[in-house]
Amino acid sequence: MHSAENRHTRATMIAVSKATIVEAPDWHPIRTFVERAHNKPVGRLVSRKSKRAMPWEGFGERHLMMISEADTAVERFLSQPHRLEIRLEGARRRLDYFPDLMRRMADGTIEIIEVKKSKDEIDADPDYAFKIAKAASVYEAVGWTFRIVVADDDVDINPLLPNAQSIFADKFAYIGTRERLAMEETFEAKGTIAYAEAIETIAVAGGFADDRARKVLHALVCTRSAGIDITRKISRDSAVTKPQHRGRR
């Protein structure tokens, strides 16, 4: 086994499918960069929620990662999370599949997501469609959800993406102890509060202007200390809630 393989851990052999999921250790991408693709932008995104810098290929992937940062239903996410090795009976070469994104959800489920600009990208390539179908069967066998997300229909839409981009832009705003405690006490006393009230609570606790308080609130969303429904237009009256947390694993 070469040195690159030594950095990876092997997990979950699926006997009936003759497939292996190969992961990098400690919740890191198995590929730390993506090659420059034809007609596709590439780059890296830093997540406060996942505490990682991760590669992306295509704006659809990048935007879905921003949505995952702002969506409190997502506990943690990772791009290029593993290599799925599928061995077909009678075939000389195995099929290798690298999913675009893995999301660990607040309810404990695992989502594996493939992002495409359009469904035609898969339908136009029978070999790729075959690989995707095989991968889907493996994920089903281990109890993971697999889905294909079409960027134009599911990601790059209003108000979802603008909400996520606004929150994501503030992800590294400093959250002081006073602001955090004030929000926790308000949640304890009232449960759900309005967006404007949350901003006011933070502003009073921190002793600063509403604009900065809004950034702190967005950072609290990215750390799952507060939650906002990003599928609806955010207004002064939008509900701000305290996300549910499962036991640490």
N, C-alpha and C positions, 0 to 999 in steps of 0.2 A: 504494500500500500504506500503510495507516494506521500510526500509531506503535506500536500494540500488536504488529502483525505484524512490525515491524522488530526487535523483541526476540526473535523466534523464528528458528530456523534450519530450513530445509526439507531433508529427507533421504529417500532411498530411494523414488523414484517407481516404482510397480508398474504397468507399462504395461498388462498384460492385465486388471488389475482397475480401472484408472484411479483409483488411490488414492495418496494422499500421506501420509506420516507427518511431522507437524510437531512438533518438539521445542523446548523452551526450552534455552538454552545451559548448559553446565557442570553437567549432572545436577541440574537444578532442576525442580520441578513446573511444568507449563505453566499450571496454575491454582493460585494461592497460597492460595485459600480456596474453600470450597464454600458455596453458598447454603443458608440454613436450609430444610430439606426438611420436608414434612408428616410428622409422627409419627416423625422421625428425629433423633437427636442428632448434632451436628457438633462438631468441635474440631480441635486441632492436636497433633501428636506430635513430640517431638524425638528423633532417632535418633543415638546415638554411632557406630554402625556406618556409617551413610550420611552422617553429619556434616551433617544437614539437619533443619529443621523442616518438617513436611508436614501437609497437611490430611487429615481423615478424615470420612466421612459414614456413620453407623451403627456400632454396636459391633462388628459382624462385621469391618469394615475395620480398625478400631482394634486388635482382638484379633489379626488376621492380621499386622499390622505388628509387634506385640509378639513374635509367634512368629518372624517373619522376623529380628528383632533377636537372638533367642536361638538360632536355628538356624544352626550353623556351615556347613551346606551352602549357605547364602545368603551370597554375598560382599557384596552391596549391594542395596538396594531403594529404590523411589521410588513415591510415590502420585501420581496424576494425571500420568503420565510424558509423555504426548503427546496430540495430537489426530489422530485418524485420519480423513482426509477421503476419502470414497468417492463417486465420480461414476458414476451409473448412466446407461446409454445411454437417451436419450429422456426422462429425468427433468429437470424444471426446477431442482430443488433437490438439492444433494448431501446425503449422509448424513454426519454428524459423530459420531464415537464417542470418548469419553474413558474409557479403561480405568481400573480402580480401582488396580491395582498392577503394577509391573514389578519382577522380581527377576532379578539377575545371579547365576547359580549358580556354585559352586566348580568345576564341570566345564566352564565356559565357555558353557553354554546360557543362553538368555534365556527367562523365563517371563512371560507376560502373564495377569493374573488378574482375573476379574470376580467380585465377592463379592455373594451374594444371601442373604437370610434364608431363603428356600426356593425350590425350583425353580418353584413356582407363579408367582412374580413374573415369570418370563420367559414361561411358557406362557400366562399370562393376557393377554399383549399381543402379538398377531401381528406388528405393525410392529416392535416391539423385538426379537422373536425373529428377524425377517428381518435386522435390522441386525447382531445378534450373529453370525449365520451368515455374513454378508458379511465382517465383521471377522475371523472365524476363518480364512476362506479367504485373506485378505491376509497374516495372520501366518504361515500355513503356507507361503506363497510366499517369504517372507524367511527361513524356517528358524527361526522362533520358536515356542515352545510356547504354546498358548492353552487355558485351562481355566476353567470356572465352578466356584467354590467355594461350597458351601452352608454357611452359618455354623453352623446347628444340627447338621449332620452331620460337618463337616470341621474346624471351628475351635473352637467352644465345647464342647470335650470334655475329659474327664479321661484321663490326667494332663497332656495336652499343654498346655492353656491355663494351668492353675495353675503348671506348671513355668516356662512362658514369662513369666508375670506376675512370678514371684519373681525370676527372673534380670533381667528388664527393669527392675525397681524399683531394682536396684543398678548400673545401667549406667554411672553417672558416679562410682562409687567410685574413689578415687585409686589408681593403680597405680604404686608406686615402683620404682626401678631394681633394688633388691635382691630384691624379690618376683618381678619379671619374670625376672631372671637365675636365681633359684633354681628357678623352674618350668622354664625352658629346660634347665637342667642336669639336672633330674630326668627330663624327657622324654628327654634324650639318653642318660641312663644306663639308664632302665627302660622307655621307651616308654609304655605305658599304665599309669596309676596309679589307685588308688581315690579316690573323692571325699573321704573322710576324710583320706587321706594328702595330697591336694592342699591341703586346708585347713591341715593341720599344717605342711606345707612353707612355705606363705605366712606363717603365724603366726610360725614360728621366724625366718624371714628378716626379717620386718618388726618383730618384737619386740612384737606386739600379740595381743589375744585372738582366739579362734576365730571369734566373731561377725563381727568386722571382716574377718578373713581370708576368710570365706565371701563377703562382699560383694565383696572384691577378686577372688576366683575368678570370680564371676558377671560382673564387669566384663571380665575376661580372655576370657570366653566371648563377650561382646558385641563385643569387638575382634578375635575370631577368633585369639586367642593360646592358647586352650584350648577344648576341645569336650566337650559332654555330650549324650547321647541324650535329648532332651526328650520323646520319645514314650513313654518308660517312667518309672515312678515313681522319683524320685531318692532314693537311700539312701546310707548310708556306703560301701557297696561298689560304687556306680555307677562305671563306667569314665570316666575323664577322659583325653582324648587330645589330641595336638597336630594341629590341622587342616592339611591340605595347602594350599599356596599356589602359585598359578600366577605366571608372570612378570608384572611390572607392565606395564599397557597404557597 
